[in-house]
Amino acid sequence: GEWARRVDFRPGIYVHPVRTPTLPPATHTNVVFVGDGRDLVAIDPASPYPEEQAALDELVSDFESEGRRLAAILLTHRHVDHVSGAEHLAARTGAPILAHRDVRDALRGTVSVTRTLEDGETIDLSADGPAPSGRMRPAKARRLRAVLTPGHAVGHLAFLEETSGSVVAGDLVAGFGWIIIDPPEGDMAVYLRSLERLKSLGARLVYPAHGPPITDASRKVDEYVGHRLAREAKVLAAAREGRSRLLAIVEAAYTDTPPALHGLASRSALAHLIKLEAEGALPAGFAATAQKSS
């Protein structure tokens, strides 16, 4: 009768959803643990809420009772619904916090990043150590490779677990809904390139920060790119029809989006306008003027 807070979708990878101050339709962020032996890493300990941090502590205690330990805390990016529990978990376990240098710089004064990770850098987790009780299979060594995938946020990293072909994707994609691209940090052109990089990894399973795992990464990327380009065509059409205010463009291009969400939609619409302007499809200064007039 209780909600299972640890979900083992694949051996050696554990998902623990925590309630966070995230954007709708999401309500939780997935904390992902990776490791098959003594050492584990935790990706995106995300919640600022004491009861959620306590639940995460309890899971870590369960791992420790099996003779396992948290060797590192990894951050995909700087947003509050991904990093708010990092300092607590680091103090609880003594584990260092690792992130891209741009994330370290953005979090300075709020979260202390111990060491930076660069694109392509790997973290090896051996299979050594006690087998968890009830495990009926041999442990496998794990290797996580950092993959720089900005566009939603600066310094955004996804993590490819090379042994299983799984990707912990952060906010690159979601299990449901879409990702907000919010300028000036969000960059639509860069984000679309990062989606194609995700596709090139050939992932067999993708763990997004919000929602359930994605079993067909290639199809999800095609869906995301197709959706973005179709939306962009509507944004461009609205602009060329004479709508010069950002909210007027949103009303025309986001007719399938509830009006209550038009404020969020306007951020991605602005990202599309900036991209279109850079590509020469709209005159210079159009995006800034549209934003100011709204």
Backbone as JSON, one array per atom type, in Angstrom:
{
  "sequence": "GEWARRVDFRPGIYVHPVRTPTLPPATHTNVVFVGDGRDLVAIDPASPYPEEQAALDELVSDFESEGRRLAAILLTHRHVDHVSGAEHLAARTGAPILAHRDVRDALRGTVSVTRTLEDGETIDLSADGPAPSGRMRPAKARRLRAVLTPGHAVGHLAFLEETSGSVVAGDLVAGFGWIIIDPPEGDMAVYLRSLERLKSLGARLVYPAHGPPITDASRKVDEYVGHRLAREAKVLAAAREGRSRLLAIVEAAYTDTPPALHGLASRSALAHLIKLEAEGALPAGFAATAQKSS",
  "N": [[0.8, -1.22, 0.0], [2.16, 1.13, -0.08], [3.91, 3.71, -1.84], [6.49, 2.79, -3.95], [9.63, 4.05, -3.61], [12.05, 3.55, -4.72], [12.91, 2.56, -7.82], [13.74, -0.02, -9.9], [14.5, 0.0, -12.96], [16.32, -1.13, -14.62], [19.01, -3.41, -14.18], [21.43, -2.29, -11.84], [20.86, 0.38, -12.14], [19.02, 2.81, -10.61], [16.01, 4.47, -9.84], [14.76, 7.23, -8.13], [12.13, 9.08, -7.48], [11.63, 12.47, -6.5], [9.76, 15.04, -4.9], [9.62, 18.27, -6.27], [10.15, 21.84, -6.84], [9.27, 22.18, -9.66], [8.47, 22.72, -13.17], [5.13, 22.71, -14.58], [3.92, 20.07, -16.77], [5.14, 18.44, -14.87], [5.78, 17.19, -11.55], [7.66, 16.03, -9.99], [11.17, 15.23, -9.72], [13.48, 12.98, -11.11], [15.8, 11.3, -9.22], [18.7, 9.65, -10.02], [20.43, 6.71, -9.43], [23.48, 5.07, -10.07], [25.33, 2.11, -10.38], [26.88, -1.01, -9.67], [28.44, -2.32, -7.91], [30.46, -1.82, -5.04], [30.66, 1.0, -5.1], [28.59, 3.81, -5.8], [27.0, 6.3, -7.85], [25.09, 9.3, -7.56], [22.73, 11.02, -9.43], [21.58, 14.22, -9.89], [20.38, 15.01, -7.18], [17.58, 16.4, -6.04], [15.64, 17.77, -4.52], [14.46, 20.47, -2.44], [12.99, 20.07, -0.18], [12.57, 19.12, 3.18], [11.34, 16.64, 3.95], [11.5, 15.16, 1.63], [14.23, 15.03, 1.23], [14.83, 13.51, 3.46], [13.65, 11.08, 2.76], [15.3, 10.37, 0.64], [17.69, 10.12, 2.03], [17.05, 7.84, 3.47], [16.99, 5.87, 1.49], [19.68, 5.92, 0.72], [20.75, 5.01, 3.1], [19.79, 2.4, 3.03], [21.28, 1.39, 0.89], [23.81, 1.62, 2.06], [23.58, -0.23, 4.12], [23.91, -2.53, 2.72], [26.56, -2.6, 2.34], [27.48, -0.72, 0.54], [28.45, 2.44, -0.98], [28.11, 5.98, -1.45], [29.85, 7.38, -3.97], [30.09, 9.65, -5.54], [28.39, 12.69, -6.47], [26.51, 13.72, -9.15], [25.69, 16.41, -11.31], [23.31, 17.35, -13.71], [22.61, 19.88, -14.68], [22.16, 23.39, -13.79], [19.66, 24.13, -12.7], [17.13, 24.81, -10.23], [15.39, 22.71, -9.58], [16.94, 20.52, -9.85], [19.23, 20.56, -8.37], [18.82, 21.12, -5.69], [19.01, 19.43, -3.49], [21.63, 18.71, -3.33], [23.76, 19.73, -1.72], [22.91, 18.9, 0.82], [22.95, 16.08, 0.54], [25.63, 15.69, 0.0], [26.79, 16.54, 2.41], [25.71, 14.61, 4.06], [26.89, 12.22, 3.17], [29.54, 12.69, 2.48], [30.32, 12.66, -0.13], [31.79, 13.9, -3.16], [30.74, 16.71, -5.24], [30.06, 16.83, -8.63], [30.18, 18.55, -11.74], [29.64, 20.28, -14.88], [31.91, 22.9, -15.84], [30.64, 25.33, -16.44], [28.29, 25.06, -15.03], [29.28, 24.88, -12.45], [30.23, 27.53, -12.2], [27.84, 28.98, -12.43], [26.49, 28.17, -10.17], [27.94, 29.11, -8.1], [28.35, 30.06, -4.77], [25.92, 29.04, -3.98], [25.68, 26.21, -4.4], [28.32, 24.06, -3.81], [30.49, 23.02, -6.09], [32.65, 20.36, -6.32], [34.41, 19.26, -8.18], [35.06, 19.62, -11.68], [33.47, 18.4, -14.67], [34.24, 17.47, -17.95], [33.22, 17.47, -21.42], [32.93, 14.23, -22.67], [34.46, 13.08, -20.68], [35.02, 10.34, -18.43], [33.6, 8.23, -15.87], [34.46, 5.58, -13.91], [32.99, 2.74, -12.48], [33.53, 0.09, -10.5], [32.81, -3.47, -10.38], [33.37, -4.53, -7.97], [32.88, -5.51, -4.55], [30.34, -6.12, -2.01], [27.61, -8.25, -2.86], [24.3, -7.1, -3.27], [21.65, -8.19, -1.14], [19.8, -10.99, -2.17], [20.38, -10.77, -4.86], [20.58, -12.28, -7.99], [22.36, -12.42, -10.05], [25.56, -11.89, -11.69], [27.63, -9.1, -10.79], [28.24, -6.1, -12.73], [30.78, -4.07, -14.14], [30.63, -0.52, -14.44], [30.54, 2.26, -16.63], [30.35, 5.67, -16.87], [29.84, 8.19, -19.18], [30.32, 11.58, -19.72], [28.3, 13.77, -21.56], [28.16, 16.6, -23.35], [25.4, 18.62, -23.65], [24.03, 21.23, -24.26], [21.62, 23.96, -24.44], [18.99, 23.8, -23.4], [19.96, 24.53, -20.93], [22.95, 26.14, -19.78], [26.04, 24.39, -19.92], [24.85, 21.9, -19.68], [24.8, 18.48, -18.99], [24.41, 15.21, -20.24], [24.44, 11.74, -19.29], [25.97, 8.95, -20.44], [25.61, 5.62, -19.81], [27.75, 3.27, -20.42], [27.9, 0.48, -20.29], [25.31, -0.62, -20.24], [24.13, 0.84, -22.23], [22.45, 2.91, -21.57], [21.04, 6.19, -21.08], [21.21, 8.89, -18.92], [19.35, 11.62, -18.97], [18.76, 14.17, -17.97], [17.34, 17.35, -18.43], [17.09, 17.18, -21.16], [15.25, 15.73, -22.65], [11.84, 14.76, -21.91], [9.76, 12.43, -20.09], [7.13, 12.84, -20.5], [5.27, 15.47, -22.08], [6.93, 18.61, -22.91], [10.13, 20.3, -23.24], [11.01, 23.37, -21.79], [12.49, 26.07, -23.44], [14.29, 28.66, -22.52], [15.22, 31.8, -23.15], [17.68, 34.2, -21.9], [19.44, 32.1, -21.46], [18.49, 29.68, -22.52], [18.72, 28.23, -25.73], [17.48, 27.78, -28.8], [18.48, 26.78, -31.28], [20.9, 25.59, -30.5], [19.88, 23.72, -28.71], [18.41, 22.0, -30.42], [20.52, 20.85, -31.82], [21.71, 19.47, -29.73], [19.75, 17.57, -29.21], [20.0, 15.99, -31.5], [22.51, 15.01, -30.99], [22.0, 13.38, -28.79], [20.48, 11.43, -30.1], [22.47, 10.29, -31.68], [23.89, 8.77, -29.89], [22.78, 6.29, -29.7], [21.15, 5.16, -27.69], [19.76, 2.62, -25.63], [17.94, 2.84, -23.62], [16.46, 5.65, -22.13], [16.72, 7.78, -19.41], [14.84, 10.27, -18.36], [14.74, 13.42, -16.56], [12.22, 14.01, -15.71], [9.31, 12.19, -15.5], [8.56, 8.88, -16.95], [10.98, 6.3, -18.01], [12.34, 6.3, -21.38], [11.93, 4.27, -24.09], [12.55, 4.21, -26.77], [14.8, 6.01, -28.03], [15.57, 7.24, -30.44], [13.16, 7.59, -31.82], [11.87, 9.3, -30.01], [13.51, 11.58, -30.13], [13.12, 12.29, -32.82], [10.42, 12.9, -32.67], [10.49, 15.1, -30.92], [12.1, 16.95, -32.36], [10.57, 17.23, -34.69], [8.23, 18.3, -33.59], [9.2, 20.76, -32.56], [10.07, 22.07, -34.91], [7.69, 22.22, -36.36], [6.24, 23.86, -34.66], [7.83, 26.11, -34.8], [7.41, 26.88, -37.43], [4.79, 27.79, -37.24], [5.14, 29.96, -35.51], [6.75, 31.61, -37.12], [4.98, 32.06, -39.23], [2.97, 33.51, -37.9], [4.39, 35.81, -37.21], [5.03, 36.81, -39.74], [2.52, 37.4, -40.64], [2.01, 39.77, -39.49], [1.86, 40.06, -36.76], [3.35, 41.52, -34.06], [3.79, 41.57, -31.38], [4.95, 39.58, -28.68], [3.17, 38.01, -27.09], [0.91, 38.02, -28.71], [1.83, 36.57, -30.87], [2.2, 34.11, -29.61], [-0.47, 33.47, -28.95], [-1.44, 32.96, -31.5], [0.2, 30.91, -32.45], [0.22, 28.9, -30.58], [-2.22, 27.51, -30.24], [-3.07, 25.09, -29.29], [-2.36, 25.01, -26.7], [-3.17, 25.5, -23.3], [-4.46, 28.68, -22.22], [-3.54, 29.45, -19.7], [-0.97, 28.56, -19.66], [0.38, 30.08, -21.42], [2.25, 31.99, -20.7], [4.57, 30.51, -20.04], [4.87, 29.27, -22.52], [5.55, 31.45, -24.05], [8.23, 31.84, -23.58], [9.61, 29.78, -24.94], [8.65, 30.45, -27.46], [9.89, 32.92, -27.85], [12.52, 31.99, -27.99], [12.39, 30.64, -30.41], [11.93, 32.84, -32.13], [14.35, 34.25, -31.86], [16.12, 32.39, -32.95], [15.11, 32.24, -35.6], [15.54, 34.84, -36.41], [18.36, 34.92, -36.34], [18.88, 33.22, -38.41], [18.09, 34.65, -40.56], [15.46, 34.69, -41.33], [13.73, 36.44, -40.18], [13.64, 40.0, -39.63], [16.48, 41.81, -38.29], [16.51, 42.46, -34.83], [13.86, 41.9, -34.4], [12.97, 39.99, -32.49], [13.68, 41.08, -29.98], [12.15, 43.44, -30.01], [9.58, 42.36, -30.12], [9.45, 41.1, -27.66], [9.71, 43.26, -25.84], [7.43, 44.74, -26.44], [5.46, 43.23, -25.37]],
  "CA": [[0.0, 0.0, 0.0], [3.01, 2.3, -0.1], [4.56, 4.02, -3.11], [7.89, 2.39, -3.98], [10.43, 5.21, -3.96], [13.2, 3.1, -5.5], [12.41, 1.79, -8.96], [14.86, -0.62, -10.63], [14.08, -0.26, -14.33], [17.37, -1.92, -15.25], [20.01, -3.74, -13.14], [22.5, -1.34, -11.63], [20.37, 1.76, -12.3], [17.89, 2.94, -9.69], [15.35, 5.77, -9.95], [14.07, 7.64, -6.91], [11.49, 10.38, -7.73], [11.43, 13.36, -5.36], [8.93, 16.21, -5.2], [10.46, 19.45, -6.46], [9.47, 23.03, -7.4], [9.54, 22.13, -11.08], [7.44, 23.32, -14.02], [4.09, 21.78, -15.02], [3.07, 19.19, -15.98], [5.91, 17.64, -13.92], [5.7, 17.49, -10.12], [8.8, 15.38, -9.37], [12.41, 15.06, -10.48], [14.06, 11.65, -10.87], [17.18, 11.11, -8.79], [19.12, 8.38, -10.61], [21.63, 6.1, -8.88], [24.12, 4.12, -10.98], [26.42, 1.35, -9.77], [26.55, -2.41, -9.45], [29.31, -2.86, -6.88], [30.52, -1.06, -3.79], [30.5, 2.43, -5.33], [27.44, 4.32, -6.53], [26.87, 7.75, -8.04], [23.73, 9.83, -7.58], [22.6, 12.09, -10.41], [20.53, 15.22, -9.64], [19.59, 15.05, -5.93], [16.91, 17.58, -6.58], [14.56, 18.39, -3.75], [14.79, 21.32, -1.3], [12.04, 19.83, 0.89], [13.19, 18.24, 4.18], [10.79, 15.28, 3.95], [12.0, 14.47, 0.45], [15.63, 14.73, 1.52], [14.84, 12.4, 4.42], [13.36, 9.85, 2.01], [16.51, 10.05, -0.1], [18.63, 9.62, 3.04], [16.66, 6.47, 3.82], [17.45, 5.0, 0.41], [21.13, 5.82, 0.85], [21.01, 4.12, 4.24], [19.56, 1.03, 2.55], [22.48, 1.0, 0.13], [24.92, 1.46, 3.01], [23.39, -1.48, 4.87], [24.38, -3.59, 1.83], [28.0, -2.43, 2.18], [27.74, 0.14, -0.6], [28.66, 3.82, -0.57], [27.96, 6.99, -2.5], [31.19, 7.85, -4.31], [30.04, 10.97, -6.17], [27.11, 13.28, -6.82], [26.64, 14.36, -10.45], [24.62, 17.35, -11.66], [23.15, 17.54, -15.15], [22.65, 21.32, -14.95], [22.13, 24.25, -12.6], [18.32, 24.56, -12.31], [16.84, 24.53, -8.82], [14.71, 21.42, -9.42], [17.92, 19.46, -10.08], [20.42, 20.68, -7.5], [18.49, 21.65, -4.37], [19.38, 18.5, -2.42], [23.01, 18.27, -3.51], [24.56, 20.07, -0.54], [22.48, 18.03, 1.91], [23.43, 14.72, 0.31], [27.09, 15.72, 0.14], [27.09, 16.59, 3.84], [25.28, 13.33, 4.64], [27.71, 11.09, 2.72], [30.92, 13.05, 2.19], [30.59, 12.48, -1.56], [32.04, 15.15, -3.89], [29.75, 17.13, -6.23], [30.71, 17.01, -9.94], [29.33, 19.19, -12.75], [30.38, 21.02, -15.89], [32.48, 24.15, -15.3], [29.64, 26.4, -16.54], [27.36, 24.85, -13.93], [30.02, 25.31, -11.25], [30.27, 28.99, -12.14], [26.48, 29.48, -12.23], [26.03, 27.8, -8.82], [28.87, 29.62, -7.09], [27.67, 30.72, -3.66], [24.72, 28.3, -3.59], [26.08, 24.8, -4.34], [29.77, 23.98, -3.98], [30.92, 21.94, -6.98], [33.98, 19.94, -5.9], [35.26, 19.0, -9.35], [34.32, 19.8, -12.93], [33.45, 17.34, -15.68], [34.28, 17.97, -19.32], [32.6, 16.63, -22.44], [33.68, 13.02, -22.98], [35.12, 12.52, -19.5], [34.35, 9.13, -17.96], [33.66, 7.81, -14.47], [34.39, 4.12, -13.86], [32.48, 2.14, -11.25], [33.87, -1.32, -10.6], [31.84, -4.45, -9.88], [33.85, -5.04, -6.69], [32.08, -5.2, -3.38], [29.34, -7.13, -1.63], [26.4, -8.31, -3.67], [23.08, -6.84, -2.52], [20.92, -9.4, -0.77], [18.8, -11.46, -3.12], [20.76, -10.6, -6.26], [20.77, -13.59, -8.61], [23.17, -12.26, -11.26], [26.87, -11.31, -11.4], [27.74, -7.65, -10.93], [28.94, -5.61, -13.91], [31.42, -2.77, -14.05], [29.86, 0.53, -15.1], [31.28, 3.45, -17.05], [29.52, 6.81, -17.23], [30.52, 9.18, -20.01], [29.65, 12.87, -19.76], [28.01, 14.22, -22.92], [27.71, 17.99, -23.27], [24.16, 18.77, -24.41], [23.4, 22.49, -23.85], [20.46, 24.44, -25.21], [18.03, 24.08, -22.33], [20.72, 25.21, -19.89], [24.39, 26.14, -20.03], [26.78, 23.32, -19.26], [24.01, 20.72, -19.45], [25.41, 17.19, -19.29], [23.74, 13.91, -20.14], [25.41, 10.72, -18.91], [25.8, 7.66, -21.11], [26.12, 4.46, -19.08], [28.18, 2.52, -21.59], [27.7, -0.96, -20.13], [23.93, -0.98, -20.59], [23.61, 1.67, -23.3], [21.41, 3.79, -21.04], [21.41, 7.6, -20.96], [20.53, 9.75, -17.96], [19.26, 12.74, -19.92], [18.44, 15.46, -17.38], [16.23, 18.05, -19.08], [17.21, 17.15, -22.62], [13.92, 15.28, -23.06], [11.0, 14.39, -20.78], [8.93, 11.26, -20.32], [5.86, 13.38, -21.0], [5.34, 16.91, -22.28], [8.03, 19.19, -23.67], [11.13, 21.03, -22.47], [11.0, 24.81, -22.0], [13.75, 26.71, -23.84], [14.05, 29.98, -21.95], [16.34, 32.73, -23.35], [18.87, 34.1, -22.76], [20.19, 30.85, -21.27], [18.01, 28.71, -23.48], [19.05, 28.54, -27.12], [16.75, 26.76, -29.56], [19.35, 26.15, -32.28], [21.82, 24.72, -29.77], [19.08, 22.61, -28.16], [18.12, 21.04, -31.49], [21.76, 20.1, -32.08], [21.9, 18.54, -28.62], [18.83, 16.44, -29.43], [20.61, 15.11, -32.5], [23.62, 14.31, -30.35], [21.38, 12.29, -28.04], [20.11, 10.38, -31.05], [23.68, 9.65, -32.17], [24.43, 7.88, -28.87], [22.2, 4.96, -29.87], [20.74, 4.69, -26.37], [18.72, 1.6, -25.55], [16.95, 3.32, -22.66], [16.76, 7.01, -21.7], [16.12, 8.17, -18.14], [14.7, 11.71, -18.26], [14.59, 13.93, -15.2], [10.8, 14.09, -15.38], [8.51, 11.18, -16.18], [9.09, 7.52, -17.04], [12.03, 6.08, -19.01], [11.98, 6.32, -22.8], [12.5, 3.05, -24.65], [12.97, 4.41, -28.16], [15.38, 7.35, -28.02], [15.56, 7.81, -31.78], [11.8, 8.04, -32.1], [11.58, 10.45, -29.15], [14.21, 12.73, -30.68], [12.41, 12.68, -34.04], [9.18, 13.53, -32.22], [10.82, 16.41, -30.37], [12.56, 17.84, -33.43], [9.41, 17.51, -35.53], [7.34, 19.21, -32.85], [9.81, 22.08, -32.49], [10.09, 22.71, -36.22], [6.31, 22.55, -36.7], [5.89, 25.05, -33.87], [8.58, 27.24, -35.35], [6.73, 27.32, -38.65], [3.62, 28.58, -36.82], [5.66, 31.22, -34.97], [7.17, 32.42, -38.26], [3.78, 32.48, -39.96], [2.31, 34.56, -37.12], [5.19, 37.03, -37.33], [4.91, 37.33, -41.11], [1.15, 37.9, -40.8], [1.95, 41.11, -38.94], [1.85, 40.09, -35.29], [4.67, 41.98, -33.63], [3.9, 41.38, -29.93], [5.24, 38.18, -28.36], [1.97, 37.3, -26.63], [0.02, 37.84, -29.87], [2.4, 35.45, -31.63], [1.89, 32.9, -28.84], [-1.9, 33.18, -29.12], [-1.66, 32.42, -32.84], [1.01, 29.73, -32.74], [0.05, 27.9, -29.52], [-3.66, 27.35, -30.05], [-3.3, 23.83, -28.6], [-1.83, 25.17, -25.35], [-4.11, 26.27, -22.46], [-4.03, 30.06, -22.01], [-2.82, 29.57, -18.44], [0.43, 28.2, -19.89], [0.95, 30.93, -22.47], [3.43, 32.65, -20.19], [5.68, 29.58, -20.25], [5.04, 29.08, -23.97], [6.17, 32.64, -24.64], [9.69, 31.74, -23.48], [10.06, 29.0, -26.09], [8.35, 31.23, -28.68], [10.97, 33.89, -27.99], [13.69, 31.25, -28.45], [12.19, 30.42, -31.85], [12.13, 34.12, -32.83], [15.79, 34.54, -31.88], [16.71, 31.47, -33.94], [14.67, 32.66, -36.93], [16.24, 36.1, -36.71], [19.76, 34.59, -36.62], [18.92, 32.53, -39.7], [17.7, 35.59, -41.6], [14.05, 34.55, -41.69], [13.06, 37.63, -39.64], [14.58, 41.13, -39.61], [17.27, 42.01, -37.08], [15.84, 43.19, -33.78], [12.43, 41.56, -34.3], [12.68, 39.27, -31.25], [13.76, 42.02, -28.86], [11.0, 44.33, -30.1], [8.38, 41.57, -29.77], [9.47, 40.87, -26.22], [9.47, 44.53, -25.14], [6.06, 45.21, -26.67], [4.53, 42.4, -24.58]],
  "C": [[0.84, 1.26, 0.0], [3.66, 2.46, -1.47], [6.03, 3.62, -3.01], [8.74, 3.55, -4.46], [11.72, 4.84, -4.68], [12.68, 2.17, -6.6], [13.61, 1.3, -9.77], [14.4, -0.96, -12.04], [15.07, -1.17, -15.05], [18.42, -2.22, -14.18], [21.12, -2.7, -13.07], [22.12, 0.11, -11.82], [19.06, 1.87, -11.52], [17.33, 4.36, -9.77], [14.56, 6.05, -8.67], [13.43, 9.02, -7.17], [11.34, 11.18, -6.44], [10.6, 14.56, -5.81], [9.81, 17.44, -5.24], [9.63, 20.63, -6.95], [9.77, 23.14, -8.9], [8.37, 22.73, -11.86], [6.39, 22.3, -14.42], [4.37, 21.3, -16.44], [3.82, 18.33, -14.96], [5.66, 18.1, -12.49], [6.92, 16.96, -9.37], [10.01, 15.42, -10.31], [13.0, 13.7, -10.12], [15.51, 11.77, -10.43], [17.6, 9.73, -9.29], [20.44, 7.94, -9.96], [22.17, 5.08, -9.88], [25.26, 3.43, -10.23], [25.98, -0.06, -9.45], [27.39, -3.05, -8.34], [29.28, -2.0, -5.63], [30.19, 0.41, -4.0], [29.29, 2.76, -6.19], [27.66, 5.8, -6.8], [25.39, 8.09, -8.04], [23.69, 11.01, -8.53], [21.37, 12.93, -10.08], [19.73, 14.98, -8.36], [18.89, 16.4, -5.87], [16.03, 18.36, -5.62], [15.07, 19.28, -2.62], [13.96, 21.0, -0.06], [12.59, 18.81, 1.88], [12.65, 16.81, 4.15], [11.26, 14.48, 2.74], [13.48, 14.12, 0.62], [15.75, 13.58, 2.5], [14.56, 11.07, 3.73], [14.58, 9.41, 1.2], [17.59, 9.52, 0.84], [18.33, 8.16, 3.39], [17.12, 5.49, 2.74], [18.96, 4.83, 0.47], [21.5, 4.91, 2.01], [20.79, 2.67, 3.86], [20.76, 0.54, 1.75], [23.65, 0.75, 1.08], [24.8, 0.18, 3.81], [23.82, -2.69, 4.04], [25.9, -3.52, 1.63], [28.39, -1.57, 1.01], [27.86, 1.58, -0.13], [28.47, 4.74, -1.77], [29.33, 7.6, -2.77], [31.19, 9.24, -4.92], [28.6, 11.38, -6.41], [27.31, 14.05, -8.13], [25.44, 15.26, -10.7], [24.53, 17.47, -13.17], [23.2, 19.02, -15.52], [22.28, 22.08, -13.68], [20.74, 24.51, -12.04], [17.94, 24.01, -10.94], [16.19, 23.17, -8.62], [15.63, 20.25, -9.78], [19.05, 19.46, -9.06], [20.09, 20.94, -6.04], [18.82, 20.71, -3.21], [20.83, 18.1, -2.44], [23.86, 18.54, -2.28], [24.2, 19.17, 0.64], [23.05, 16.63, 1.75], [24.95, 14.64, 0.44], [27.5, 15.75, 1.61], [26.77, 15.26, 4.51], [26.27, 12.21, 4.35], [29.19, 11.41, 2.58], [31.29, 12.93, 0.73], [30.85, 13.83, -2.22], [30.92, 15.42, -4.9], [30.48, 17.46, -7.52], [29.71, 17.61, -10.92], [30.23, 19.85, -13.78], [30.84, 22.35, -15.31], [31.48, 25.31, -15.39], [28.6, 26.29, -15.43], [28.02, 25.25, -12.62], [29.97, 26.82, -11.1], [28.88, 29.57, -11.84], [25.99, 29.23, -10.8], [26.91, 28.38, -7.73], [28.12, 30.42, -6.03], [26.41, 30.02, -3.21], [25.0, 26.8, -3.43], [27.57, 24.74, -4.65], [30.12, 22.76, -4.84], [32.38, 21.63, -6.68], [34.93, 19.8, -7.08], [34.42, 19.16, -10.61], [34.46, 18.58, -13.83], [33.43, 17.98, -17.06], [33.58, 16.99, -20.26], [33.49, 15.43, -22.75], [34.39, 12.39, -21.8], [34.31, 11.35, -18.96], [34.56, 8.92, -16.46], [33.47, 6.31, -14.46], [33.94, 3.66, -12.48], [32.69, 0.63, -11.36], [32.72, -2.19, -10.09], [32.24, -5.0, -8.53], [32.91, -4.66, -5.57], [31.03, -6.25, -3.12], [28.13, -7.09, -2.56], [25.19, -7.99, -2.81], [22.3, -8.12, -2.27], [19.87, -9.73, -1.83], [19.19, -11.33, -4.56], [21.15, -11.96, -6.84], [21.66, -13.53, -9.85], [24.54, -11.69, -10.87], [26.85, -9.79, -11.6], [28.51, -7.3, -12.19], [29.6, -4.28, -13.59], [30.61, -1.77, -14.86], [30.8, 1.67, -15.5], [30.28, 4.51, -17.51], [30.35, 7.79, -18.03], [29.7, 10.45, -20.06], [29.5, 13.33, -21.2], [27.43, 15.63, -22.84], [26.53, 18.21, -24.21], [23.44, 20.06, -24.0], [22.21, 22.83, -24.74], [19.32, 24.75, -24.27], [18.71, 24.89, -21.23], [22.2, 25.15, -20.24], [25.04, 24.98, -19.28], [25.97, 22.07, -19.0], [24.76, 19.47, -19.89], [24.36, 16.09, -19.25], [24.84, 12.9, -19.81], [25.07, 9.4, -19.57], [26.42, 6.57, -20.24], [26.46, 3.41, -20.13], [27.92, 1.03, -21.48], [26.32, -1.39, -20.61], [23.39, -0.19, -21.77], [22.48, 2.57, -22.87], [21.93, 5.22, -20.95], [20.56, 8.24, -19.88], [20.53, 11.15, -18.57], [18.98, 14.08, -19.29], [17.23, 16.07, -18.04], [16.42, 18.15, -20.59], [15.89, 16.72, -23.25], [13.14, 14.96, -21.78], [10.18, 13.16, -21.13], [7.54, 11.61, -20.77], [6.02, 14.88, -21.15], [6.62, 17.32, -23.01], [8.96, 19.97, -22.75], [11.05, 22.52, -22.82], [12.41, 25.28, -22.39], [13.59, 28.19, -23.54], [15.27, 30.89, -22.16], [16.49, 33.66, -22.14], [19.67, 32.81, -22.57], [19.78, 29.8, -22.28], [18.26, 29.16, -24.91], [18.47, 27.43, -27.99], [17.64, 26.05, -30.57], [20.31, 25.17, -31.61], [21.09, 23.51, -29.23], [18.77, 21.56, -29.23], [19.36, 20.22, -31.85], [22.03, 19.09, -30.96], [20.96, 17.35, -28.72], [19.42, 15.47, -30.45], [21.81, 14.37, -31.91], [23.1, 13.16, -29.49], [21.04, 11.13, -28.96], [21.35, 9.6, -31.5], [24.28, 8.67, -31.16], [23.88, 6.45, -28.99], [21.72, 4.34, -28.57], [19.64, 3.64, -26.47], [17.62, 1.96, -24.55], [17.4, 4.7, -22.19], [16.0, 7.3, -20.42], [16.02, 9.69, -18.12], [14.57, 12.14, -16.81], [13.14, 13.94, -14.76], [10.04, 13.04, -16.19], [9.23, 9.85, -16.31], [10.21, 7.4, -18.07], [11.47, 6.0, -20.42], [12.69, 5.17, -23.47], [12.99, 3.2, -26.07], [13.5, 5.84, -28.3], [15.3, 8.0, -29.39], [14.18, 8.36, -32.14], [11.45, 9.27, -31.28], [12.26, 11.7, -29.69], [13.5, 13.22, -31.95], [11.1, 13.4, -33.69], [9.45, 14.95, -31.72], [11.22, 17.39, -31.46], [11.39, 18.22, -34.34], [8.46, 18.48, -34.88], [7.9, 20.62, -32.83], [9.75, 22.79, -33.84], [8.67, 23.06, -36.69], [5.85, 23.79, -35.94], [6.57, 26.29, -34.42], [7.93, 27.77, -36.61], [5.5, 28.16, -38.31], [4.05, 29.93, -36.26], [6.06, 32.15, -36.12], [5.96, 32.93, -39.04], [3.07, 33.61, -39.23], [3.06, 35.88, -37.24], [5.02, 37.65, -38.72], [3.51, 37.83, -41.42], [0.96, 39.27, -40.16], [1.87, 41.18, -37.43], [3.26, 40.43, -34.81], [4.87, 41.87, -32.12], [4.07, 39.89, -29.63], [3.99, 37.42, -27.95], [0.97, 37.09, -27.77], [0.52, 36.69, -30.74], [2.1, 34.14, -30.94], [0.42, 32.51, -29.03], [-2.18, 32.56, -30.48], [-0.97, 31.09, -33.05], [0.82, 28.61, -31.74], [-1.43, 27.69, -29.2], [-4.01, 26.05, -29.32], [-2.82, 23.86, -27.15], [-2.82, 25.97, -24.51], [-3.58, 27.68, -22.21], [-3.24, 30.25, -20.71], [-1.33, 29.27, -18.59], [1.09, 29.07, -20.95], [2.18, 31.7, -21.99], [4.68, 31.81, -20.36], [5.95, 29.4, -21.75], [5.75, 30.26, -24.6], [7.69, 32.57, -24.57], [10.24, 30.92, -24.65], [9.78, 29.72, -27.4], [9.44, 32.27, -28.91], [12.24, 33.2, -28.49], [13.6, 30.96, -29.95], [12.44, 31.72, -32.63], [13.61, 34.47, -32.93], [16.49, 33.67, -32.91], [16.37, 31.9, -35.36], [15.38, 33.95, -37.36], [17.7, 35.82, -37.08], [19.91, 33.94, -37.98], [18.5, 33.43, -40.85], [16.26, 35.51, -42.03], [13.22, 35.71, -41.17], [14.08, 38.75, -39.57], [15.3, 41.25, -38.27], [16.5, 42.86, -36.09], [14.39, 42.81, -33.57], [12.13, 40.93, -32.94], [12.7, 40.2, -30.06], [12.56, 42.96, -28.84], [9.73, 43.61, -29.68], [8.3, 41.36, -28.27], [9.14, 42.16, -25.45], [8.02, 44.97, -25.28], [5.03, 44.39, -25.91], [4.73, 42.64, -23.1]]
}
